[in-house]
């Protein structure tokens, strides 16, 4: 039986682990803590902190909550409804409609013929 080739989705676990790693590194950098100090504060091993910061491990929801609590942050999980790429190659996504009058992009003027 031939196995079907599955296309990687937008929610690739390696990409999610990498995003979590960047966020954790940024948060730890702000406090100036070592991996060992953060591990003690989170009641985790230093090895786990290292794996998380390298993006070698996809954290569980429980782990994400512990990290958020430790840095006094609110954990937010968003299912984005819209993603697009700008001319400079940057991408972003947001959960609201382009019909939102407070939401403007440089490309809006050209694509929608607003002329503003």
Residue frames as a rotation matrix with the C-alpha (Angstrom) as fourth column:
UNK 1
0.585 0.811 0.000 0.00
0.811 -0.585 0.000 0.00
0.000 0.000 -1.000 0.00
UNK 2
-0.303 -0.682 0.666 1.40
0.668 -0.650 -0.361 3.39
0.679 0.336 0.653 -1.00
UNK 3
-0.135 0.190 -0.973 1.58
0.870 -0.447 -0.208 6.02
-0.474 -0.874 -0.105 1.72
UNK 4
0.635 0.399 0.661 0.13
0.670 -0.710 -0.215 9.36
0.384 0.580 -0.719 0.80
UNK 5
-0.573 -0.819 0.026 2.38
0.744 -0.533 -0.404 12.38
0.345 -0.212 0.914 1.01
UNK 6
0.490 0.754 -0.436 0.92
0.869 -0.461 0.179 14.91
-0.066 -0.467 -0.882 3.39
UNK 7
0.049 -0.384 0.922 1.50
0.367 -0.851 -0.374 18.58
0.929 0.357 0.099 2.82
UNK 8
-0.649 -0.334 -0.683 2.82
0.756 -0.187 -0.627 20.42
0.081 -0.924 0.374 5.85
UNK 9
0.421 0.896 0.142 0.12
0.832 -0.444 0.333 22.65
0.362 -0.022 -0.932 7.27
UNK 10
0.293 -0.227 0.929 0.40
-0.111 -0.973 -0.203 26.16
0.950 -0.043 -0.311 8.57
UNK 11
0.652 0.065 0.755 0.62
-0.742 -0.149 0.653 24.76
0.155 -0.987 -0.049 12.09
UNK 12
0.374 -0.668 -0.643 3.80
0.036 0.703 -0.710 22.75
0.927 0.243 0.287 11.74
UNK 13
0.917 0.038 -0.396 4.99
0.385 0.171 0.907 21.65
0.102 -0.985 0.142 15.20
UNK 14
-0.051 -0.997 -0.066 8.61
0.999 -0.051 -0.004 22.65
0.000 -0.066 0.998 14.45
UNK 15
-0.371 -0.020 0.929 7.46
0.334 -0.936 0.113 26.20
0.866 0.352 0.354 13.61
UNK 16
0.700 0.673 0.239 5.40
-0.043 -0.295 0.955 26.34
0.713 -0.678 -0.177 16.80
UNK 17
0.653 -0.542 -0.529 8.36
0.751 0.371 0.546 25.10
-0.100 -0.754 0.649 18.87
UNK 18
-0.373 -0.826 0.422 10.60
0.867 -0.473 -0.160 27.73
0.332 0.306 0.893 17.23
UNK 19
0.007 0.463 0.887 8.11
0.027 -0.886 0.462 30.52
1.000 0.020 -0.019 18.00
UNK 20
0.931 0.315 -0.184 7.87
0.158 0.107 0.982 29.37
0.329 -0.943 0.050 21.63
UNK 21
0.251 -0.928 -0.277 11.67
0.968 0.232 0.097 29.25
-0.026 -0.293 0.956 21.81
UNK 22
-0.416 -0.388 0.823 11.99
0.515 -0.846 -0.139 32.85
0.750 0.365 0.551 20.59
UNK 23
0.426 0.676 0.601 9.41
-0.179 -0.589 0.788 34.03
0.887 -0.443 -0.130 23.12
UNK 24
0.893 -0.112 -0.436 11.02
0.440 0.422 0.793 32.16
0.095 -0.900 0.426 26.01
UNK 25
-0.100 -0.993 0.068 14.48
0.977 -0.110 -0.181 33.48
0.187 0.048 0.981 25.11
UNK 26
-0.264 0.070 0.962 13.11
0.179 -0.976 0.120 37.02
0.948 0.204 0.246 24.99
UNK 27
0.750 0.621 0.227 11.35
-0.132 -0.196 0.972 36.69
0.648 -0.758 -0.065 28.33
UNK 28
0.697 -0.550 -0.461 14.38
0.713 0.457 0.532 35.17
-0.081 -0.699 0.710 30.04
UNK 29
-0.254 -0.814 0.523 16.60
0.832 -0.459 -0.311 37.84
0.493 0.356 0.794 28.50
UNK 30
0.175 0.417 0.892 14.46
-0.051 -0.901 0.431 40.56
0.983 -0.121 -0.137 30.05
UNK 31
0.972 0.219 0.088 14.91
-0.106 0.071 0.992 39.12
0.211 -0.973 0.092 33.54
UNK 32
0.198 -0.978 0.072 18.61
-0.864 -0.209 -0.459 38.37
0.463 0.029 -0.886 33.09
UNK 33
0.544 0.072 0.836 18.12
-0.625 0.700 0.346 34.90
-0.560 -0.711 0.426 34.55
UNK 34
-0.681 -0.692 -0.240 20.30
-0.717 0.561 0.414 31.97
-0.152 0.454 -0.878 33.66
UNK 35
-0.134 0.604 -0.786 18.70
-0.494 0.647 0.581 28.79
0.859 0.466 0.212 32.37
UNK 36
-0.634 -0.183 -0.752 19.48
0.461 0.692 -0.556 27.22
0.622 -0.699 -0.354 35.75
UNK 37
-0.952 0.286 -0.107 17.71
-0.088 -0.593 -0.800 30.02
-0.292 -0.753 0.590 37.66
UNK 38
-0.354 0.863 -0.360 14.66
-0.922 -0.258 0.288 29.86
0.155 0.434 0.887 35.38
UNK 39
-0.306 0.188 -0.933 14.54
-0.133 0.962 0.238 26.08
0.943 0.197 -0.269 35.64
UNK 40
-0.877 -0.054 -0.478 14.46
0.450 0.257 -0.855 26.30
0.169 -0.965 -0.201 39.42
UNK 41
-0.790 0.595 -0.150 11.72
-0.466 -0.740 -0.485 28.94
-0.399 -0.313 0.862 39.32
UNK 42
-0.101 0.772 -0.628 9.60
-0.946 0.120 0.301 26.86
0.308 0.624 0.718 36.90
UNK 43
0.103 0.037 0.994 10.34
-0.625 0.779 0.036 23.60
-0.773 -0.625 0.103 38.73
UNK 44
0.986 0.062 -0.153 11.84
-0.162 0.544 -0.823 22.13
0.032 0.837 0.546 35.55
UNK 45
0.405 -0.905 0.134 15.24
0.690 0.398 0.605 20.77
-0.601 -0.153 0.785 34.68
UNK 46
0.024 -0.521 -0.853 17.86
-0.354 -0.802 0.480 23.03
-0.935 0.291 -0.203 33.14
UNK 47
-0.846 -0.327 0.422 17.97
0.194 0.548 0.813 20.53
-0.497 0.770 -0.401 30.27
UNK 48
-0.034 0.920 0.391 14.27
0.954 0.147 -0.262 21.11
-0.299 0.364 -0.882 29.57
UNK 49
0.553 0.163 -0.817 14.74
0.090 -0.987 -0.136 24.89
-0.828 0.002 -0.560 29.52
UNK 50
-0.464 -0.826 -0.322 17.60
-0.349 -0.163 0.923 24.40
-0.814 0.540 -0.212 27.07
UNK 51
-0.723 0.255 0.642 15.47
0.613 0.665 0.426 22.15
-0.318 0.702 -0.637 24.82
UNK 52
0.374 0.920 -0.119 12.61
0.789 -0.383 -0.480 24.65
-0.487 0.086 -0.869 24.90
UNK 53
0.422 -0.272 -0.865 14.90
-0.196 -0.959 0.206 27.56
-0.885 0.082 -0.458 24.03
UNK 54
-0.732 -0.681 -0.034 16.47
-0.224 0.193 0.955 25.64
-0.644 0.706 -0.294 21.14
UNK 55
0.001 0.822 -0.569 13.03
-0.984 -0.102 -0.149 24.74
-0.180 0.560 0.809 19.80
UNK 56
-0.773 -0.383 -0.505 13.80
-0.478 0.875 0.068 21.04
0.416 0.295 -0.860 20.21
UNK 57
-0.806 0.533 -0.257 10.65
0.584 0.644 -0.494 20.42
-0.097 -0.548 -0.831 22.25
UNK 58
-0.394 0.780 0.486 7.05
-0.018 -0.535 0.845 21.44
0.919 0.324 0.225 21.65
UNK 59
-0.970 -0.017 0.244 5.82
-0.241 -0.104 -0.965 22.59
0.042 -0.994 0.097 25.06
UNK 60
-0.480 0.851 -0.215 2.58
0.828 0.520 0.208 21.24
0.289 -0.078 -0.954 26.45
UNK 61
0.208 0.654 0.728 -0.24
0.180 -0.757 0.628 23.57
0.961 0.000 -0.275 27.36
UNK 62
0.861 0.063 -0.504 0.63
0.500 0.073 0.863 22.96
0.091 -0.995 0.031 31.02
UNK 63
-0.092 -0.981 -0.168 4.22
0.957 -0.134 0.258 24.06
-0.275 -0.137 0.952 30.39
UNK 64
-0.430 -0.001 0.903 3.09
0.544 -0.798 0.258 27.15
0.720 0.603 0.344 28.47
UNK 65
0.649 0.727 0.224 0.83
0.195 -0.443 0.875 28.10
0.736 -0.524 -0.430 31.39
UNK 66
0.618 -0.498 -0.608 3.70
0.746 0.126 0.654 27.67
-0.249 -0.858 0.450 33.87
UNK 67
-0.472 -0.818 0.328 5.96
0.881 -0.455 0.132 29.88
0.041 0.351 0.935 31.76
UNK 68
-0.122 0.510 0.852 3.25
0.330 -0.788 0.519 32.53
0.936 0.344 -0.072 31.34
UNK 69
0.854 0.467 -0.228 2.53
0.333 -0.156 0.930 32.54
0.399 -0.871 -0.289 35.07
UNK 70
0.275 -0.841 -0.467 6.23
0.918 0.086 0.387 32.76
-0.285 -0.535 0.795 35.94
UNK 71
-0.762 -0.571 0.307 6.61
0.645 -0.716 0.268 35.87
0.067 0.402 0.913 33.80
UNK 72
-0.386 0.721 -0.576 3.22
0.317 -0.482 -0.817 37.28
-0.866 -0.498 -0.042 34.87
UNK 73
-0.839 0.133 -0.528 1.89
-0.535 -0.379 0.755 37.07
-0.100 0.916 0.388 31.34
UNK 74
0.188 0.931 0.313 -1.47
-0.538 0.364 -0.760 36.00
-0.822 -0.026 0.569 30.03
UNK 75
-0.789 -0.384 0.480 -1.25
0.126 0.663 0.738 33.03
-0.602 0.643 -0.474 27.68
UNK 76
0.116 0.823 -0.557 -3.26
-0.619 -0.378 -0.688 33.71
-0.777 0.424 0.466 24.56
UNK 77
-0.662 -0.216 0.718 -4.10
0.365 0.744 0.560 31.16
-0.655 0.632 -0.414 21.91
UNK 78
-0.010 0.601 -0.799 -5.45
-0.564 -0.663 -0.491 32.68
-0.825 0.446 0.346 18.72
UNK 79
-0.140 0.061 0.988 -6.77
0.716 0.696 0.059 30.95
-0.684 0.716 -0.141 15.65
UNK 80
-0.548 -0.177 -0.817 -5.96
-0.232 -0.906 0.353 33.53
-0.803 0.383 0.456 13.00
UNK 81
0.383 0.814 0.437 -8.45
0.356 0.307 -0.883 33.93
-0.852 0.494 -0.173 10.21
UNK 82
0.992 -0.017 0.128 -6.32
0.108 -0.439 -0.892 35.94
0.071 0.899 -0.433 7.80
UNK 83
0.240 -0.964 -0.119 -2.67
0.351 -0.028 0.936 35.96
-0.905 -0.266 0.331 6.83
UNK 84
0.957 0.038 0.289 -0.94
0.289 -0.245 -0.925 37.91
0.036 0.969 -0.245 4.12
UNK 85
0.055 -0.998 -0.035 2.49
0.914 0.037 0.403 38.88
-0.401 -0.054 0.914 2.87
UNK 86
0.703 0.088 -0.706 3.66
-0.019 -0.990 -0.143 42.43
-0.711 0.114 -0.694 2.34
UNK 87
0.933 -0.344 -0.108 5.82
-0.164 -0.138 -0.977 43.58
0.321 0.929 -0.186 -0.57
UNK 88
0.160 -0.935 0.316 8.90
-0.935 -0.247 -0.256 43.50
0.317 -0.255 -0.914 1.71
UNK 89
-0.305 -0.257 -0.917 8.30
-0.223 0.955 -0.194 39.79
0.926 0.145 -0.349 2.41
UNK 90
-0.937 0.025 0.347 7.04
-0.344 0.093 -0.934 40.17
-0.056 -0.995 -0.078 5.98
UNK 91
-0.410 0.827 -0.386 3.95
0.199 0.494 0.846 38.17
0.890 0.270 -0.367 6.85
UNK 92
-0.941 0.184 0.283 1.34
-0.311 -0.147 -0.939 38.66
-0.131 -0.972 0.196 9.49
UNK 93
-0.514 0.823 -0.239 -2.07
0.430 0.489 0.758 37.43
0.742 0.287 -0.606 10.35
UNK 94
-0.911 0.318 0.263 -4.99
-0.405 -0.564 -0.720 38.72
-0.081 -0.762 0.642 12.31
UNK 95
-0.781 0.618 0.091 -8.39
0.578 0.771 -0.268 37.51
-0.235 -0.157 -0.959 13.34
UNK 96
-0.100 0.781 -0.617 -10.45
0.131 -0.604 -0.786 40.48
-0.986 -0.159 -0.041 12.25
UNK 97
0.430 0.401 0.809 -11.96
0.836 0.161 -0.524 41.50
-0.340 0.902 -0.266 8.96
UNK 98
-0.733 -0.628 0.262 -10.56
0.679 -0.647 0.347 44.04
-0.048 0.432 0.900 6.56
UNK 99
0.057 0.834 0.549 -13.98
0.564 -0.480 0.672 45.64
0.824 0.271 -0.498 6.92
UNK 100
0.370 -0.034 -0.928 -12.80
0.893 -0.261 0.366 46.89
-0.255 -0.965 -0.067 10.31
UNK 101
0.845 0.034 0.534 -12.48
0.308 -0.847 -0.433 50.69
0.437 0.531 -0.726 9.73
UNK 102
0.803 -0.573 0.164 -9.60
-0.505 -0.508 0.698 50.96
-0.317 -0.643 -0.697 12.23
UNK 103
0.282 -0.697 0.659 -7.49
0.301 0.717 0.629 48.39
-0.911 0.021 0.412 10.39
UNK 104
0.905 -0.038 -0.423 -5.33
-0.385 -0.495 -0.779 49.84
-0.180 0.868 -0.462 7.62
UNK 105
0.255 -0.862 0.438 -2.35
0.580 0.498 0.644 48.57
-0.774 0.090 0.627 5.63
UNK 106
-0.409 -0.501 -0.763 -0.21
-0.347 -0.687 0.638 50.27
-0.844 0.525 0.107 3.05
UNK 107
-0.987 -0.030 0.160 -1.49
0.127 0.476 0.870 47.84
-0.103 0.879 -0.466 0.43
UNK 108
-0.232 0.971 -0.061 -5.15
0.688 0.119 -0.716 48.61
-0.687 -0.208 -0.696 1.26
UNK 109
0.028 0.239 -0.971 -5.03
-0.308 -0.922 -0.236 51.81
-0.951 0.305 0.047 -0.77
UNK 110
-0.630 -0.395 -0.669 -3.85
-0.737 0.034 0.675 50.02
-0.244 0.918 -0.312 -3.89
UNK 111
-0.973 0.216 0.076 -5.82
0.227 0.954 0.194 46.77
-0.031 0.206 -0.978 -3.65
UNK 112
-0.282 0.945 -0.164 -9.16
0.846 0.164 -0.507 48.29
-0.452 -0.282 -0.846 -2.73
UNK 113
-0.344 0.097 0.934 -8.97
0.744 -0.579 0.334 51.50
0.573 0.809 0.127 -4.72
UNK 114
0.322 0.485 -0.813 -9.54
0.907 -0.403 0.119 53.71
-0.270 -0.776 -0.570 -1.66
UNK 115
0.207 -0.367 0.907 -7.19
0.606 -0.680 -0.413 56.38
0.768 0.635 0.081 -2.93
UNK 116
0.979 0.156 -0.129 -6.58
0.194 -0.533 0.824 57.63
0.059 -0.832 -0.552 0.66
